[in-house]
Amino acid sequence: MAESWSQGHGAPLPQCRDHPNEVRHYLNVETILTTMLEQCRYFHVPIGNLPQDAVLFGADLFYARHLQKHSFLLWCSQSDRPDLGGKEADDNRLLAENDTSFAEVSNPGGYCSVCVELDIGGLAVSTVIQSQNLTELEGVSSNVAFDAGMAHISLDEMVSGGQSSSLASYDEMALSASAFRLLRSMVSGWLRDVSVYGNVFADFQLTQLFRWLKSPRALMYEPALKRI
């Protein structure tokens, strides 16, 4: 039919193709829009400012607000290096990322003894929240660690928001210690929103925390924070 139309009229008919995903997305547009509006209310941004990767954007946004509230200069950068006023060009340690090392987490085989399968989740969140305890387990005194001076508070106190903490600063990662304190405060806030209010968007932020920390596409990407 398309061929005969082309011969008689000089132009072929447009080929009709089925786009089930596009149609499904169109039919669900009301639900999608409602979800986006709720997410924007949580982020406190206009819906027109919400990019495709909303979780990465949200982490940048929350962290930048925490930093600005405490009079930090932001190191936002669209490159894979933070904007440190030119210092980043001279610091080769920013390129010394080592993501090739990993722990063996699966060793299949036949065993005579009892085997246990562990399902670990929220490791990045737990690491940030329990950073002081991990430092002490590694044999470093909390009095000389990079985060010396951070108040030791329980998880329940973090969730309730009943106590704040303060940090000292120390060496290169040390220079990021105060920024790490604010990162910890931000993560504690998300955890409180999930635990107390059951906020699904805060849960999204927690589950994607490590992806944000290690993603050079994040505007607030800082390798020193990930190494801490």
C-alpha positions as a printed NumPy array, in Angstrom:
array([[  0.   ,   0.   ,   0.   ],
       [  2.802,   2.373,   0.937],
       [  4.629,   1.456,  -2.293],
       [  1.621,   2.181,  -4.547],
       [  1.033,   5.492,  -2.762],
       [  4.645,   6.42 ,  -3.361],
       [  4.422,   5.621,  -7.081],
       [  1.238,   7.632,  -7.522],
       [  2.053,  10.659,  -5.392],
       [  5.841,  10.868,  -5.335],
       [  6.259,  10.579,  -1.54 ],
       [  6.066,   7.488,   0.655],
       [  3.673,   7.225,   3.549],
       [  5.302,   7.605,   6.967],
       [  6.011,   4.246,   8.526],
       [  3.803,   3.591,  11.532],
       [  5.677,   1.976,  14.411],
       [  4.413,   0.779,  17.736],
       [  5.922,   2.595,  20.738],
       [  4.515,   0.751,  23.763],
       [  6.891,   2.391,  26.223],
       [  6.011,   5.897,  25.06 ],
       [  2.294,   5.124,  25.17 ],
       [  2.606,   3.579,  28.622],
       [  4.542,   6.612,  29.834],
       [  1.888,   8.939,  28.407],
       [ -0.918,   7.039,  30.109],
       [  0.951,   7.23 ,  33.426],
       [  1.798,  10.917,  33.085],
       [ -0.546,  11.971,  35.896],
       [  1.065,   9.568,  38.369],
       [  4.562,  10.532,  37.231],
       [  3.782,  14.237,  37.523],
       [  2.351,  13.782,  41.023],
       [  5.486,  11.916,  42.111],
       [  7.733,  14.6  ,  40.634],
       [  5.757,  17.319,  42.417],
       [  6.133,  15.532,  45.76 ],
       [  9.853,  15.102,  45.16 ],
       [ 10.204,  18.797,  44.307],
       [  8.394,  19.715,  47.514],
       [ 10.923,  17.652,  49.439],
       [ 13.796,  19.296,  47.542],
       [ 12.173,  22.768,  47.774],
       [ 12.762,  23.463,  44.082],
       [ 10.471,  24.312,  41.131],
       [  9.482,  21.29 ,  39.091],
       [ 11.054,  22.839,  36.003],
       [ 14.464,  22.635,  37.689],
       [ 14.315,  18.886,  38.281],
       [ 16.81 ,  17.12 ,  35.968],
       [ 16.694,  13.545,  34.729],
       [ 18.972,  12.268,  37.5  ],
       [ 16.935,  13.726,  40.341],
       [ 18.665,  11.791,  43.133],
       [ 22.136,  13.036,  42.174],
       [ 20.746,  16.552,  41.857],
       [ 19.045,  16.271,  45.247],
       [ 22.245,  15.2  ,  46.999],
       [ 24.136,  18.133,  45.448],
       [ 21.353,  20.489,  46.469],
       [ 21.036,  19.333,  50.087],
       [ 24.8  ,  19.299,  50.598],
       [ 25.29 ,  22.741,  49.039],
       [ 22.608,  24.155,  51.349],
       [ 24.301,  22.642,  54.397],
       [ 27.66 ,  24.068,  53.328],
       [ 26.31 ,  27.535,  52.578],
       [ 24.462,  27.607,  55.883],
       [ 27.835,  27.161,  57.599],
       [ 29.632,  29.764,  55.428],
       [ 31.517,  27.328,  53.171],
       [ 32.636,  28.254,  49.673],
       [ 31.158,  25.712,  47.275],
       [ 33.481,  23.711,  45.034],
       [ 30.82 ,  23.034,  42.377],
       [ 32.364,  21.867,  39.119],
       [ 31.08 ,  20.209,  35.954],
       [ 34.465,  18.532,  35.446],
       [ 35.782,  15.49 ,  37.318],
       [ 37.723,  17.755,  39.704],
       [ 36.317,  20.057,  42.381],
       [ 36.772,  23.783,  41.846],
       [ 39.368,  24.689,  44.475],
       [ 40.33 ,  28.042,  43.014],
       [ 43.084,  26.611,  40.811],
       [ 44.703,  24.455,  43.492],
       [ 43.105,  21.347,  42.008],
       [ 45.343,  21.68 ,  38.916],
       [ 48.45 ,  21.198,  41.089],
       [ 47.137,  18.419,  43.292],
       [ 47.863,  15.041,  41.693],
       [ 46.253,  13.299,  44.628],
       [ 42.908,  14.117,  43.06 ],
       [ 43.817,  11.642,  40.308],
       [ 44.973,   8.957,  42.718],
       [ 41.632,   7.212,  42.797],
       [ 41.863,   3.479,  43.352],
       [ 38.589,   1.73 ,  42.736],
       [ 40.253,  -1.483,  41.547],
       [ 40.794,  -2.927,  45.023],
       [ 37.88 ,  -4.872,  46.405],
       [ 37.117,  -7.384,  49.093],
       [ 36.213, -10.958,  48.277],
       [ 32.554, -11.269,  49.189],
       [ 31.699, -14.553,  47.489],
       [ 33.752, -17.74 ,  47.697],
       [ 31.631, -20.612,  46.343],
       [ 32.502, -24.194,  47.237],
       [ 31.569, -27.239,  49.28 ],
       [ 31.989, -26.993,  53.04 ],
       [ 31.507, -29.414,  55.919],
       [ 30.728, -26.671,  58.393],
       [ 27.768, -24.342,  58.564],
       [ 27.582, -21.685,  55.814],
       [ 25.993, -18.307,  56.297],
       [ 24.793, -15.991,  53.546],
       [ 24.742, -12.319,  54.51 ],
       [ 22.71 ,  -9.67 ,  52.73 ],
       [ 24.366,  -6.319,  53.452],
       [ 22.578,  -3.081,  52.679],
       [ 23.093,   0.569,  53.494],
       [ 26.83 ,   0.08 ,  53.953],
       [ 27.764,   3.603,  52.834],
       [ 25.165,   5.166,  55.124],
       [ 26.296,   3.094,  58.104],
       [ 29.935,   3.974,  57.383],
       [ 29.195,   7.698,  57.442],
       [ 27.024,   7.508,  60.555],
       [ 29.391,   5.23 ,  62.495],
       [ 32.639,   6.783,  61.224],
       [ 34.067,   7.356,  64.714],
       [ 33.445,   3.8  ,  65.853],
       [ 35.101,   2.475,  62.688],
       [ 38.129,   4.682,  63.328],
       [ 38.524,   3.233,  66.815],
       [ 38.107,  -0.335,  65.526],
       [ 41.012,   0.323,  63.156],
       [ 43.176,   1.171,  66.162],
       [ 43.188,   4.961,  65.827],
       [ 42.356,   6.979,  68.888],
       [ 39.411,   9.291,  68.441],
       [ 41.516,  12.037,  70.028],
       [ 43.911,  12.152,  67.058],
       [ 41.656,  10.978,  64.232],
       [ 40.721,  13.304,  61.375],
       [ 37.349,  13.89 ,  62.972],
       [ 38.673,  14.548,  66.473],
       [ 36.233,  16.657,  68.401],
       [ 33.105,  15.21 ,  66.842],
       [ 30.67 ,  14.462,  69.591],
       [ 29.891,  10.781,  70.085],
       [ 26.156,  10.489,  69.835],
       [ 23.971,   7.455,  69.391],
       [ 21.91 ,   6.584,  66.348],
       [ 18.733,   7.28 ,  68.325],
       [ 19.975,  10.786,  69.114],
       [ 20.776,  11.382,  65.441],
       [ 17.307,  10.256,  64.396],
       [ 15.616,  12.415,  67.013],
       [ 17.811,  15.396,  66.147],
       [ 18.274,  16.087,  69.829],
       [ 22.019,  16.685,  69.824],
       [ 24.444,  18.344,  67.452],
       [ 28.114,  17.652,  66.93 ],
       [ 31.262,  19.602,  66.209],
       [ 34.435,  18.701,  64.372],
       [ 38.06 ,  19.646,  64.394],
       [ 40.21 ,  19.706,  61.298],
       [ 43.422,  17.79 ,  60.611],
       [ 45.503,  16.835,  57.474],
       [ 44.456,  16.671,  53.788],
       [ 41.488,  14.519,  54.503],
       [ 41.639,  16.599,  57.599],
       [ 40.933,  19.732,  55.709],
       [ 37.721,  18.031,  54.619],
       [ 36.796,  17.047,  58.169],
       [ 34.396,  19.928,  58.739],
       [ 32.805,  19.254,  55.349],
       [ 32.499,  15.599,  56.349],
       [ 30.711,  16.657,  59.53 ],
       [ 28.091,  18.418,  57.416],
       [ 27.847,  15.375,  55.151],
       [ 27.184,  13.283,  58.224],
       [ 24.577,  15.78 ,  59.393],
       [ 22.871,  15.642,  55.993],
       [ 22.792,  11.838,  56.007],
       [ 21.46 ,  11.858,  59.583],
       [ 18.675,  14.176,  58.434],
       [ 17.708,  11.815,  55.63 ],
       [ 17.787,   8.899,  58.062],
       [ 15.522,  10.799,  60.448],
       [ 13.085,  11.605,  57.621],
       [ 12.891,   7.911,  56.756],
       [ 12.68 ,   6.597,  60.321],
       [ 10.257,   9.168,  61.723],
       [  8.209,  10.277,  58.72 ],
       [  8.611,   7.355,  56.307],
       [  9.71 ,   9.713,  53.519],
       [ 10.385,   7.695,  50.359],
       [ 12.416,  10.474,  48.729],
       [ 14.818,  10.58 ,  51.669],
       [ 15.124,   6.815,  51.277],
       [ 16.03 ,   7.314,  47.598],
       [ 18.818,   9.667,  48.677],
       [ 20.175,   7.175,  51.2  ],
       [ 20.212,   4.261,  48.78 ],
       [ 22.125,   6.321,  46.206],
       [ 24.56 ,   7.942,  48.642],
       [ 27.653,   6.027,  47.537],
       [ 26.862,   6.549,  43.861],
       [ 26.736,  10.281,  44.525],
       [ 29.997,  10.267,  46.5  ],
       [ 31.934,   8.513,  43.742],
       [ 30.278,  10.107,  40.713],
       [ 32.366,  12.77 ,  38.894],
       [ 29.086,  13.918,  37.332],
       [ 27.982,  15.281,  40.706],
       [ 28.489,  19.033,  41.02 ],
       [ 29.693,  18.596,  44.611],
       [ 32.071,  15.727,  43.784],
       [ 35.076,  15.728,  46.13 ],
       [ 37.462,  12.718,  46.073],
       [ 38.721,  13.489,  49.585],
       [ 35.247,  12.95 ,  51.032],
       [ 35.026,   9.511,  49.463],
       [ 38.471,   8.546,  50.764],
       [ 37.485,   9.572,  54.281]])
